Amino acid sequence: MISYEIASVKNGKHKLSFYGLSTDTKPTGAYETLTIANGSTFFEMDSFAVKVYDEEHSKWLPEDEE
C-alpha cells in the first residue's frame, strides 16, 4: 500500500512524498487526481532507498537494476 503527503503545489503540479515498499508499482504522471511534479520522492520502507521523480522522462531515479 502506498501512502503520500503533499509537500507543495506549484502551477497545478504537486510535489509529493510517497511511502511504500520496493515492490510497489511507483506512479508516473499522476496519482489519484494529483499531477506528480519533478523532484517528488518515494521512500521505500523495506530497503530504505529514496527515489526522486524525473518528470521530463516520467520515471523514478535512480532506476532499479535488472
Summary of the structure (lengths in Angstrom):
residues: 66
radius of gyration: 11.1
end to end distance: 23.0
largest distance: 35.2
contacts: 156
relative contact order: 0.23
helix: 0%
strand: 50%
